[in-house]
């Protein structure tokens, strides 16, 4: 697993965010471990990506929460965050 993704997973071990907005493809690769950790911890998240929904095929945890295609209007981002938070 790439260094930055390991650092983020380590940070998540000690911190519990209220929610997250996740771009699945970081410069280090697909952040599957991060999304799995968020899903296990029941942290709501929005997948914000220009990638097709086929990401769900690569990592089922990406299918657990809201999806928002890039680019998105600010009102769409706010609505997705509200839906993610309301789901918990």
Backbone as XML, in Angstrom:
<?xml version="1.0"?>
<chain id="A" units="angstrom">
  <residue number="1" name="UNK">
    <atom name="N" x="0.849" y="-1.168" z="0.000"/>
    <atom name="CA" x="0.000" y="0.000" z="0.000"/>
    <atom name="C" x="0.901" y="1.239" z="0.000"/>
  </residue>
  <residue number="2" name="UNK">
    <atom name="N" x="0.606" y="2.244" z="-0.807"/>
    <atom name="CA" x="1.435" y="3.448" z="-0.876"/>
    <atom name="C" x="1.478" y="4.203" z="0.454"/>
  </residue>
  <residue number="3" name="UNK">
    <atom name="N" x="2.575" y="4.948" z="0.639"/>
    <atom name="CA" x="2.832" y="5.645" z="1.900"/>
    <atom name="C" x="1.709" y="6.584" z="2.323"/>
  </residue>
  <residue number="4" name="UNK">
    <atom name="N" x="1.205" y="7.408" z="1.403"/>
    <atom name="CA" x="0.173" y="8.379" z="1.789"/>
    <atom name="C" x="-1.111" y="7.685" z="2.219"/>
  </residue>
  <residue number="5" name="UNK">
    <atom name="N" x="-1.449" y="6.616" z="1.558"/>
    <atom name="CA" x="-2.655" y="5.885" z="1.940"/>
    <atom name="C" x="-2.452" y="5.230" z="3.305"/>
  </residue>
  <residue number="6" name="UNK">
    <atom name="N" x="-1.263" y="4.688" z="3.557"/>
    <atom name="CA" x="-0.957" y="4.128" z="4.883"/>
    <atom name="C" x="-1.060" y="5.193" z="5.965"/>
  </residue>
  <residue number="7" name="UNK">
    <atom name="N" x="-0.552" y="6.393" z="5.677"/>
    <atom name="CA" x="-0.632" y="7.490" z="6.648"/>
    <atom name="C" x="-2.081" y="7.866" z="6.933"/>
  </residue>
  <residue number="8" name="UNK">
    <atom name="N" x="-2.896" y="7.898" z="5.908"/>
    <atom name="CA" x="-4.302" y="8.247" z="6.096"/>
    <atom name="C" x="-5.035" y="7.176" z="6.901"/>
  </residue>
  <residue number="9" name="UNK">
    <atom name="N" x="-4.776" y="5.916" z="6.596"/>
    <atom name="CA" x="-5.398" y="4.833" z="7.363"/>
    <atom name="C" x="-4.946" y="4.906" z="8.823"/>
  </residue>
  <residue number="10" name="UNK">
    <atom name="N" x="-3.668" y="5.180" z="9.057"/>
    <atom name="CA" x="-3.162" y="5.319" z="10.428"/>
    <atom name="C" x="-3.849" y="6.484" z="11.139"/>
  </residue>
  <residue number="11" name="UNK">
    <atom name="N" x="-4.040" y="7.592" z="10.421"/>
    <atom name="CA" x="-4.735" y="8.741" z="11.004"/>
    <atom name="C" x="-6.164" y="8.355" z="11.382"/>
  </residue>
  <residue number="12" name="UNK">
    <atom name="N" x="-6.828" y="7.603" z="10.515"/>
    <atom name="CA" x="-8.206" y="7.187" z="10.783"/>
    <atom name="C" x="-8.300" y="6.240" z="11.975"/>
  </residue>
  <residue number="13" name="UNK">
    <atom name="N" x="-7.227" y="5.521" z="12.279"/>
    <atom name="CA" x="-7.224" y="4.647" z="13.452"/>
    <atom name="C" x="-7.362" y="5.455" z="14.738"/>
  </residue>
  <residue number="14" name="UNK">
    <atom name="N" x="-6.818" y="6.688" z="14.730"/>
    <atom name="CA" x="-6.816" y="7.528" z="15.929"/>
    <atom name="C" x="-7.854" y="8.639" z="15.903"/>
  </residue>
  <residue number="15" name="UNK">
    <atom name="N" x="-8.524" y="8.839" z="14.779"/>
    <atom name="CA" x="-9.463" y="9.944" z="14.627"/>
    <atom name="C" x="-10.755" y="9.437" z="14.005"/>
  </residue>
  <residue number="16" name="UNK">
    <atom name="N" x="-11.850" y="10.054" z="14.391"/>
    <atom name="CA" x="-13.156" y="9.653" z="13.862"/>
    <atom name="C" x="-13.834" y="10.868" z="13.231"/>
  </residue>
  <residue number="17" name="UNK">
    <atom name="N" x="-13.678" y="11.034" z="11.924"/>
    <atom name="CA" x="-14.332" y="12.174" z="11.281"/>
    <atom name="C" x="-15.854" y="12.002" z="11.298"/>
  </residue>
  <residue number="18" name="UNK">
    <atom name="N" x="-16.564" y="13.120" z="11.242"/>
    <atom name="CA" x="-18.028" y="13.082" z="11.198"/>
    <atom name="C" x="-18.517" y="12.581" z="9.855"/>
  </residue>
  <residue number="19" name="UNK">
    <atom name="N" x="-17.753" y="12.891" z="8.823"/>
    <atom name="CA" x="-18.045" y="12.431" z="7.465"/>
    <atom name="C" x="-16.831" y="12.719" z="6.616"/>
  </residue>
  <residue number="20" name="UNK">
    <atom name="N" x="-16.834" y="12.196" z="5.392"/>
    <atom name="CA" x="-15.690" y="12.398" z="4.498"/>
    <atom name="C" x="-16.182" y="12.544" z="3.062"/>
  </residue>
  <residue number="21" name="UNK">
    <atom name="N" x="-15.429" y="13.305" z="2.295"/>
    <atom name="CA" x="-15.611" y="13.370" z="0.849"/>
    <atom name="C" x="-14.364" y="12.732" z="0.264"/>
  </residue>
  <residue number="22" name="UNK">
    <atom name="N" x="-14.559" y="11.683" z="-0.524"/>
    <atom name="CA" x="-13.443" y="10.853" z="-0.976"/>
    <atom name="C" x="-13.334" y="10.866" z="-2.493"/>
  </residue>
  <residue number="23" name="UNK">
    <atom name="N" x="-12.139" y="11.189" z="-2.981"/>
    <atom name="CA" x="-11.817" y="10.973" z="-4.392"/>
    <atom name="C" x="-11.121" y="9.622" z="-4.429"/>
  </residue>
  <residue number="24" name="UNK">
    <atom name="N" x="-11.719" y="8.628" z="-5.069"/>
    <atom name="CA" x="-11.168" y="7.275" z="-4.979"/>
    <atom name="C" x="-9.785" y="7.091" z="-5.583"/>
  </residue>
  <residue number="25" name="UNK">
    <atom name="N" x="-9.429" y="7.894" z="-6.572"/>
    <atom name="CA" x="-8.112" y="7.743" z="-7.197"/>
    <atom name="C" x="-7.191" y="8.864" z="-6.738"/>
  </residue>
  <residue number="26" name="UNK">
    <atom name="N" x="-6.311" y="8.524" z="-5.815"/>
    <atom name="CA" x="-5.283" y="9.457" z="-5.370"/>
    <atom name="C" x="-4.051" y="9.248" z="-6.236"/>
  </residue>
  <residue number="27" name="UNK">
    <atom name="N" x="-3.089" y="10.137" z="-6.110"/>
    <atom name="CA" x="-1.867" y="9.977" z="-6.903"/>
    <atom name="C" x="-1.151" y="8.675" z="-6.555"/>
  </residue>
  <residue number="28" name="UNK">
    <atom name="N" x="-1.417" y="8.148" z="-5.353"/>
    <atom name="CA" x="-0.810" y="6.884" z="-4.920"/>
    <atom name="C" x="-1.598" y="5.661" z="-5.363"/>
  </residue>
  <residue number="29" name="UNK">
    <atom name="N" x="-2.754" y="5.874" z="-5.957"/>
    <atom name="CA" x="-3.576" y="4.748" z="-6.395"/>
    <atom name="C" x="-4.967" y="4.793" z="-5.804"/>
  </residue>
  <residue number="30" name="UNK">
    <atom name="N" x="-5.677" y="3.722" z="-5.947"/>
    <atom name="CA" x="-7.046" y="3.604" z="-5.464"/>
    <atom name="C" x="-7.045" y="3.522" z="-3.936"/>
  </residue>
  <residue number="31" name="UNK">
    <atom name="N" x="-7.852" y="4.339" z="-3.296"/>
    <atom name="CA" x="-7.836" y="4.399" z="-1.824"/>
    <atom name="C" x="-8.864" y="3.450" z="-1.212"/>
  </residue>
  <residue number="32" name="UNK">
    <atom name="N" x="-8.858" y="2.225" z="-1.651"/>
    <atom name="CA" x="-9.792" y="1.205" z="-1.157"/>
    <atom name="C" x="-9.687" y="1.005" z="0.349"/>
  </residue>
  <residue number="33" name="UNK">
    <atom name="N" x="-8.480" y="0.979" z="0.877"/>
    <atom name="CA" x="-8.294" y="0.745" z="2.315"/>
    <atom name="C" x="-8.936" y="1.859" z="3.131"/>
  </residue>
  <residue number="34" name="UNK">
    <atom name="N" x="-8.849" y="3.074" z="2.639"/>
    <atom name="CA" x="-9.454" y="4.213" z="3.333"/>
    <atom name="C" x="-10.973" y="4.058" z="3.354"/>
  </residue>
  <residue number="35" name="UNK">
    <atom name="N" x="-11.556" y="3.746" z="2.207"/>
    <atom name="CA" x="-13.010" y="3.615" z="2.107"/>
    <atom name="C" x="-13.504" y="2.435" z="2.943"/>
  </residue>
  <residue number="36" name="UNK">
    <atom name="N" x="-12.775" y="1.336" z="2.926"/>
    <atom name="CA" x="-13.164" y="0.191" z="3.761"/>
    <atom name="C" x="-13.146" y="0.572" z="5.240"/>
  </residue>
  <residue number="37" name="UNK">
    <atom name="N" x="-12.125" y="1.336" z="5.648"/>
    <atom name="CA" x="-12.028" y="1.774" z="7.042"/>
    <atom name="C" x="-13.209" y="2.684" z="7.399"/>
  </residue>
  <residue number="38" name="UNK">
    <atom name="N" x="-13.538" y="3.622" z="6.519"/>
    <atom name="CA" x="-14.684" y="4.505" z="6.764"/>
    <atom name="C" x="-15.971" y="3.689" z="6.889"/>
  </residue>
  <residue number="39" name="UNK">
    <atom name="N" x="-16.157" y="2.733" z="5.995"/>
    <atom name="CA" x="-17.370" y="1.909" z="6.010"/>
    <atom name="C" x="-17.452" y="1.080" z="7.296"/>
  </residue>
  <residue number="40" name="UNK">
    <atom name="N" x="-16.329" y="0.478" z="7.704"/>
    <atom name="CA" x="-16.317" y="-0.315" z="8.948"/>
    <atom name="C" x="-16.645" y="0.550" z="10.155"/>
  </residue>
  <residue number="41" name="UNK">
    <atom name="N" x="-16.139" y="1.792" z="10.143"/>
    <atom name="CA" x="-16.381" y="2.704" z="11.254"/>
    <atom name="C" x="-17.707" y="3.434" z="11.162"/>
  </residue>
  <residue number="42" name="UNK">
    <atom name="N" x="-18.504" y="3.100" z="10.157"/>
    <atom name="CA" x="-19.803" y="3.723" z="9.923"/>
    <atom name="C" x="-19.696" y="5.236" z="9.776"/>
  </residue>
  <residue number="43" name="UNK">
    <atom name="N" x="-18.601" y="5.680" z="9.155"/>
    <atom name="CA" x="-18.419" y="7.098" z="8.849"/>
    <atom name="C" x="-19.068" y="7.351" z="7.493"/>
  </residue>
  <residue number="44" name="UNK">
    <atom name="N" x="-20.063" y="8.245" z="7.436"/>
    <atom name="CA" x="-20.683" y="8.524" z="6.140"/>
    <atom name="C" x="-19.685" y="9.213" z="5.216"/>
  </residue>
  <residue number="45" name="UNK">
    <atom name="N" x="-19.774" y="8.889" z="3.934"/>
    <atom name="CA" x="-18.872" y="9.538" z="2.989"/>
    <atom name="C" x="-19.546" y="9.719" z="1.645"/>
  </residue>
  <residue number="46" name="UNK">
    <atom name="N" x="-19.013" y="10.686" z="0.902"/>
    <atom name="CA" x="-19.442" y="10.964" z="-0.462"/>
    <atom name="C" x="-18.269" y="10.622" z="-1.360"/>
  </residue>
  <residue number="47" name="UNK">
    <atom name="N" x="-18.503" y="9.783" z="-2.349"/>
    <atom name="CA" x="-17.488" y="9.482" z="-3.353"/>
    <atom name="C" x="-17.618" y="10.556" z="-4.425"/>
  </residue>
  <residue number="48" name="UNK">
    <atom name="N" x="-16.579" y="11.374" z="-4.564"/>
    <atom name="CA" x="-16.571" y="12.498" z="-5.504"/>
    <atom name="C" x="-15.533" y="12.192" z="-6.570"/>
  </residue>
  <residue number="49" name="UNK">
    <atom name="N" x="-16.003" y="11.860" z="-7.764"/>
    <atom name="CA" x="-15.065" y="11.355" z="-8.757"/>
    <atom name="C" x="-15.537" y="11.616" z="-10.173"/>
  </residue>
  <residue number="50" name="UNK">
    <atom name="N" x="-14.576" y="11.684" z="-11.063"/>
    <atom name="CA" x="-14.863" y="11.742" z="-12.482"/>
    <atom name="C" x="-14.859" y="10.355" z="-13.094"/>
  </residue>
  <residue number="51" name="UNK">
    <atom name="N" x="-14.615" y="9.350" z="-12.267"/>
    <atom name="CA" x="-14.562" y="7.961" z="-12.721"/>
    <atom name="C" x="-15.971" y="7.398" z="-12.880"/>
  </residue>
  <residue number="52" name="UNK">
    <atom name="N" x="-16.138" y="6.415" z="-13.727"/>
    <atom name="CA" x="-17.452" y="5.776" z="-13.868"/>
    <atom name="C" x="-17.797" y="4.930" z="-12.644"/>
  </residue>
  <residue number="53" name="UNK">
    <atom name="N" x="-19.039" y="4.565" z="-12.532"/>
    <atom name="CA" x="-19.505" y="3.757" z="-11.405"/>
    <atom name="C" x="-18.867" y="2.370" z="-11.378"/>
  </residue>
  <residue number="54" name="UNK">
    <atom name="N" x="-18.073" y="2.050" z="-12.377"/>
    <atom name="CA" x="-17.397" y="0.751" z="-12.387"/>
    <atom name="C" x="-16.427" y="0.613" z="-11.219"/>
  </residue>
  <residue number="55" name="UNK">
    <atom name="N" x="-16.153" y="1.718" z="-10.506"/>
    <atom name="CA" x="-15.332" y="1.625" z="-9.298"/>
    <atom name="C" x="-15.960" y="0.664" z="-8.299"/>
  </residue>
  <residue number="56" name="UNK">
    <atom name="N" x="-17.272" y="0.602" z="-8.293"/>
    <atom name="CA" x="-17.958" y="-0.296" z="-7.370"/>
    <atom name="C" x="-17.539" y="-1.735" z="-7.636"/>
  </residue>
  <residue number="57" name="UNK">
    <atom name="N" x="-17.300" y="-2.045" z="-8.908"/>
    <atom name="CA" x="-16.847" y="-3.392" z="-9.249"/>
    <atom name="C" x="-15.464" y="-3.672" z="-8.675"/>
  </residue>
  <residue number="58" name="UNK">
    <atom name="N" x="-14.611" y="-2.632" z="-8.615"/>
    <atom name="CA" x="-13.258" y="-2.800" z="-8.075"/>
    <atom name="C" x="-13.271" y="-2.905" z="-6.557"/>
  </residue>
  <residue number="59" name="UNK">
    <atom name="N" x="-14.121" y="-2.131" z="-5.908"/>
    <atom name="CA" x="-14.162" y="-2.100" z="-4.449"/>
    <atom name="C" x="-15.603" y="-1.888" z="-3.991"/>
  </residue>
  <residue number="60" name="UNK">
    <atom name="N" x="-16.251" y="-2.935" z="-3.491"/>
    <atom name="CA" x="-17.653" y="-2.813" z="-3.087"/>
    <atom name="C" x="-17.914" y="-1.714" z="-2.055"/>
  </residue>
  <residue number="61" name="UNK">
    <atom name="N" x="-16.938" y="-1.386" z="-1.206"/>
    <atom name="CA" x="-17.154" y="-0.344" z="-0.195"/>
    <atom name="C" x="-17.466" y="1.010" z="-0.820"/>
  </residue>
  <residue number="62" name="UNK">
    <atom name="N" x="-17.025" y="1.236" z="-2.061"/>
    <atom name="CA" x="-17.352" y="2.497" z="-2.720"/>
    <atom name="C" x="-18.846" y="2.612" z="-2.978"/>
  </residue>
  <residue number="63" name="UNK">
    <atom name="N" x="-19.553" y="1.510" z="-2.966"/>
    <atom name="CA" x="-20.984" y="1.530" z="-3.215"/>
    <atom name="C" x="-21.820" y="1.762" z="-1.973"/>
  </residue>
  <residue number="64" name="UNK">
    <atom name="N" x="-21.182" y="1.916" z="-0.815"/>
    <atom name="CA" x="-21.921" y="2.040" z="0.438"/>
    <atom name="C" x="-22.550" y="3.401" z="0.665"/>
  </residue>
  <residue number="65" name="UNK">
    <atom name="N" x="-22.066" y="4.423" z="0.035"/>
    <atom name="CA" x="-22.537" y="5.771" z="0.337"/>
    <atom name="C" x="-22.877" y="6.541" z="-0.923"/>
  </residue>
  <residue number="66" name="UNK">
    <atom name="N" x="-22.966" y="7.837" z="-0.784"/>
    <atom name="CA" x="-23.345" y="8.745" z="-1.864"/>
    <atom name="C" x="-22.264" y="8.822" z="-2.935"/>
  </residue>
  <residue number="67" name="UNK">
    <atom name="N" x="-22.692" y="9.011" z="-4.165"/>
    <atom name="CA" x="-21.770" y="9.218" z="-5.281"/>
    <atom name="C" x="-22.085" y="10.548" z="-5.931"/>
  </residue>
  <residue number="68" name="UNK">
    <atom name="N" x="-21.048" y="11.280" z="-6.283"/>
    <atom name="CA" x="-21.196" y="12.580" z="-6.917"/>
    <atom name="C" x="-20.174" y="12.668" z="-8.032"/>
  </residue>
  <residue number="69" name="UNK">
    <atom name="N" x="-20.643" y="12.958" z="-9.228"/>
    <atom name="CA" x="-19.734" y="13.056" z="-10.376"/>
    <atom name="C" x="-19.083" y="14.425" z="-10.429"/>
  </residue>
  <residue number="70" name="UNK">
    <atom name="N" x="-17.823" y="14.426" z="-10.830"/>
    <atom name="CA" x="-17.069" y="15.662" z="-11.015"/>
    <atom name="C" x="-17.218" y="16.121" z="-12.437"/>
  </residue>
  <residue number="71" name="UNK">
    <atom name="N" x="-17.321" y="17.381" z="-12.687"/>
    <atom name="CA" x="-17.495" y="18.475" z="-11.724"/>
    <atom name="C" x="-18.930" y="18.504" z="-11.212"/>
  </residue>
  <residue number="72" name="UNK">
    <atom name="N" x="-19.113" y="19.097" z="-10.052"/>
    <atom name="CA" x="-20.450" y="19.189" z="-9.459"/>
    <atom name="C" x="-20.709" y="20.622" z="-9.008"/>
  </residue>
  <residue number="73" name="UNK">
    <atom name="N" x="-21.940" y="20.994" z="-9.085"/>
    <atom name="CA" x="-22.355" y="22.309" z="-8.607"/>
    <atom name="C" x="-22.341" y="22.305" z="-7.078"/>
  </residue>
  <residue number="74" name="UNK">
    <atom name="N" x="-22.049" y="23.453" z="-6.455"/>
    <atom name="CA" x="-22.011" y="23.509" z="-4.987"/>
    <atom name="C" x="-23.291" y="22.982" z="-4.328"/>
  </residue>
  <residue number="75" name="UNK">
    <atom name="N" x="-24.448" y="23.300" z="-4.892"/>
    <atom name="CA" x="-25.703" y="22.809" z="-4.308"/>
    <atom name="C" x="-25.785" y="21.286" z="-4.347"/>
  </residue>
  <residue number="76" name="UNK">
    <atom name="N" x="-25.224" y="20.677" z="-5.390"/>
    <atom name="CA" x="-25.218" y="19.213" z="-5.483"/>
    <atom name="C" x="-24.300" y="18.597" z="-4.431"/>
  </residue>
  <residue number="77" name="UNK">
    <atom name="N" x="-23.166" y="19.251" z="-4.170"/>
    <atom name="CA" x="-22.241" y="18.771" z="-3.132"/>
    <atom name="C" x="-22.926" y="18.849" z="-1.766"/>
  </residue>
  <residue number="78" name="UNK">
    <atom name="N" x="-23.554" y="19.986" z="-1.496"/>
    <atom name="CA" x="-24.249" y="20.164" z="-0.213"/>
    <atom name="C" x="-25.347" y="19.116" z="-0.045"/>
  </residue>
  <residue number="79" name="UNK">
    <atom name="N" x="-26.117" y="18.879" z="-1.100"/>
    <atom name="CA" x="-27.198" y="17.887" z="-1.029"/>
    <atom name="C" x="-26.644" y="16.485" z="-0.775"/>
  </residue>
  <residue number="80" name="UNK">
    <atom name="N" x="-25.535" y="16.131" z="-1.424"/>
    <atom name="CA" x="-24.933" y="14.810" z="-1.225"/>
    <atom name="C" x="-24.418" y="14.655" z="0.203"/>
  </residue>
  <residue number="81" name="UNK">
    <atom name="N" x="-23.804" y="15.700" z="0.737"/>
    <atom name="CA" x="-23.316" y="15.662" z="2.123"/>
    <atom name="C" x="-24.493" y="15.492" z="3.079"/>
  </residue>
  <residue number="82" name="UNK">
    <atom name="N" x="-25.557" y="16.229" z="2.849"/>
    <atom name="CA" x="-26.739" y="16.113" z="3.718"/>
    <atom name="C" x="-27.334" y="14.706" z="3.668"/>
  </residue>
  <residue number="83" name="UNK">
    <atom name="N" x="-27.414" y="14.134" z="2.465"/>
    <atom name="CA" x="-27.953" y="12.768" z="2.345"/>
    <atom name="C" x="-27.062" y="11.765" z="3.072"/>
  </residue>
  <residue number="84" name="UNK">
    <atom name="N" x="-25.749" y="11.929" z="2.936"/>
    <atom name="CA" x="-24.815" y="11.012" z="3.607"/>
    <atom name="C" x="-24.953" y="11.114" z="5.125"/>
  </residue>
  <residue number="85" name="UNK">
    <atom name="N" x="-25.062" y="12.334" z="5.629"/>
    <atom name="CA" x="-25.192" y="12.522" z="7.076"/>
    <atom name="C" x="-26.544" y="12.025" z="7.589"/>
  </residue>
  <residue number="86" name="UNK">
    <atom name="N" x="-27.582" y="12.185" z="6.796"/>
    <atom name="CA" x="-28.919" y="11.750" z="7.218"/>
    <atom name="C" x="-29.039" y="10.230" z="7.260"/>
  </residue>
  <residue number="87" name="UNK">
    <atom name="N" x="-28.166" y="9.546" z="6.537"/>
    <atom name="CA" x="-28.236" y="8.084" z="6.454"/>
    <atom name="C" x="-27.709" y="7.391" z="7.710"/>
  </residue>
  <residue number="88" name="UNK">
    <atom name="N" x="-27.064" y="8.142" z="8.596"/>
    <atom name="CA" x="-26.512" y="7.511" z="9.811"/>
    <atom name="C" x="-27.389" y="7.760" z="11.016"/>
  </residue>
</chain>
